[in-house]
Amino acid sequence: MARLVQCVYLKKEAEGLDYMTYPGELGQKIFDSVSKEAWQRWLKHQTMLMNENRLTPIDPAHRKFLEAEMEKFFFGGGSAPPPGFVPPSKK
């Protein structure tokens, strides 16, 4: 049986993550209140942030930036795309 959470991102009950996807206190908070669907949306947003800002997970400053954006994405009103970002057109 799937684990259900009250997803803070989707604002509804949804299937929860199978395991902690991020370490520490923030990871526990995500595990307790973020759904699988919302996590997948974050991963897409994170990829866009990494590509547009030319970030690397090796750089501690880049990791700190991504962690702050992840916290805003789920718990702080949203993470905005970089200035001038134009999403690809859907054909």
C-alpha positions in Angstrom: 0.0 0.0 0.0 1.3 3.4 -0.9 2.3 5.9 1.8 0.1 9.0 1.5 1.1 12.6 2.6 -0.6 15.9 2.6 1.5 17.4 -0.1 2.5 21.1 0.6 3.2 21.7 -3.1 0.0 20.1 -4.6 -2.2 21.1 -1.7 -3.8 17.7 -1.6 -3.2 14.2 -0.3 -1.0 12.3 -2.7 1.4 9.3 -2.8 4.5 10.0 -0.7 8.1 9.4 -1.5 9.4 5.9 -0.9 12.6 7.1 0.9 14.3 10.3 2.0 15.6 11.9 -1.2 17.7 14.6 0.6 19.7 14.4 3.9 19.2 16.1 7.1 16.3 18.1 8.6 15.2 19.5 5.2 15.2 15.9 3.8 12.9 14.8 6.6 10.6 17.7 6.1 10.4 16.8 2.4 9.8 13.1 3.1 7.0 14.0 5.5 5.2 16.5 3.3 6.1 16.3 -0.4 4.5 13.8 -2.9 6.3 11.8 -5.6 4.6 14.0 -8.2 5.8 17.2 -6.6 9.4 15.8 -6.2 9.4 15.0 -10.0 8.4 18.6 -10.7 11.2 19.8 -8.5 13.7 17.7 -10.3 12.6 19.3 -13.6 12.9 22.7 -12.1 16.3 21.9 -10.6 17.6 20.7 -14.0 16.4 24.0 -15.6 18.1 26.0 -12.8 21.3 24.0 -13.3 21.3 24.4 -17.0 20.3 28.1 -17.2 22.7 29.1 -14.4 25.5 26.7 -15.5 25.6 25.1 -12.0 27.5 22.0 -11.0 26.7 19.9 -8.0 30.4 19.7 -7.2 30.6 23.4 -6.2 29.5 23.9 -2.6 28.1 27.4 -3.4 26.0 25.9 -6.2 24.7 23.2 -3.9 23.8 25.8 -1.3 22.0 27.8 -3.9 20.0 24.7 -5.1 19.1 23.8 -1.5 17.8 27.3 -0.9 15.8 27.1 -4.1 14.4 23.7 -3.2 13.3 25.0 0.2 11.6 28.0 -1.6 10.0 25.7 -4.2 8.3 23.5 -1.6 7.9 25.7 1.5 8.6 29.4 0.6 6.2 30.5 -2.1 8.0 29.0 -5.1 11.3 29.1 -6.9 11.4 31.5 -9.9 13.2 30.8 -13.1 16.3 32.8 -13.9 15.8 36.3 -15.4 15.2 36.1 -19.1 14.4 32.4 -19.1 12.1 31.5 -22.0 10.6 28.0 -21.7 10.9 25.8 -24.8 7.9 26.0 -27.1 5.7 22.9 -27.2 5.1 21.7 -30.8 
